[in-house]
Amino acid sequence: FGDTLKSFVNDVSQAQDASSELRDKFLRGEAVELHQVMAAGEEASLSLELMVELRNKVADAYRQLVSIQS
């Protein structure tokens, strides 16, 4: 589970980096289309939202386990 989680966090980080890189290239006037920048930004945003929701679900599951054991 730890390796899978670490891989997922790395994927989210890479999506964020790719989005920033495309945005910077677009702002410098390099050959990057606006739709590519928007799509990369949306992908990075959705990945981050998914990671936050996963964290929330894991925290809830842990709280339930702790309350069951009490």
C-alpha positions as CSV (number, residue, x, y, z in Angstrom):
1,F,0.0,0.0,0.0
2,G,2.8,2.4,0.8
3,D,4.5,1.9,-2.5
4,T,1.2,2.5,-4.4
5,L,0.6,5.6,-2.3
6,K,4.1,6.9,-3.0
7,S,3.6,6.3,-6.7
8,F,0.3,8.1,-6.7
9,V,1.9,11.1,-4.9
10,N,4.7,11.2,-7.5
11,D,2.2,11.1,-10.4
12,V,0.3,14.0,-8.9
13,S,3.6,15.9,-8.5
14,Q,4.6,15.2,-12.0
15,A,1.2,16.4,-13.3
16,Q,1.6,19.7,-11.3
17,D,5.1,20.1,-12.7
18,A,4.0,19.5,-16.3
19,S,1.2,22.0,-15.9
20,S,3.5,24.6,-14.6
21,E,6.0,24.0,-17.3
22,L,3.4,24.3,-20.1
23,R,2.0,27.5,-18.5
24,D,5.5,29.0,-18.3
25,K,6.2,28.1,-21.9
26,F,2.9,29.6,-23.0
27,L,3.7,32.8,-21.1
28,R,7.1,33.1,-22.7
29,G,5.5,32.8,-26.1
30,E,6.8,29.4,-27.1
31,A,4.9,27.1,-29.4
32,V,2.3,25.8,-26.9
33,E,-1.4,26.0,-27.6
34,L,-3.8,27.4,-25.0
35,H,-5.9,24.2,-24.9
36,Q,-2.8,22.2,-24.0
37,V,-2.2,24.6,-21.0
38,M,-5.8,24.4,-19.9
39,A,-6.0,20.6,-20.2
40,A,-2.7,20.1,-18.3
41,G,-4.0,22.5,-15.6
42,E,-7.3,20.7,-15.3
43,E,-5.5,17.3,-15.1
44,A,-3.2,18.5,-12.4
45,S,-6.2,20.0,-10.5
46,L,-8.3,16.8,-10.7
47,S,-5.3,14.7,-9.7
48,L,-4.8,16.8,-6.6
49,E,-8.5,16.7,-5.7
50,L,-8.5,12.9,-6.0
51,M,-5.4,12.7,-3.8
52,V,-7.1,14.8,-1.1
53,E,-10.3,12.7,-1.3
54,L,-8.2,9.5,-1.0
55,R,-6.5,11.0,2.1
56,N,-9.9,11.9,3.6
57,K,-11.2,8.4,3.0
58,V,-8.1,6.7,4.5
59,A,-8.4,9.0,7.6
60,D,-12.1,8.2,8.0
61,A,-11.4,4.5,7.7
62,Y,-8.6,4.8,10.3
63,R,-11.0,6.7,12.7
64,Q,-13.6,3.9,12.3
65,L,-11.1,1.2,13.0
66,V,-10.0,3.0,16.2
67,S,-13.6,3.5,17.3
68,I,-14.4,-0.2,16.7
69,Q,-11.4,-1.3,18.8
70,S,-12.4,0.9,21.7
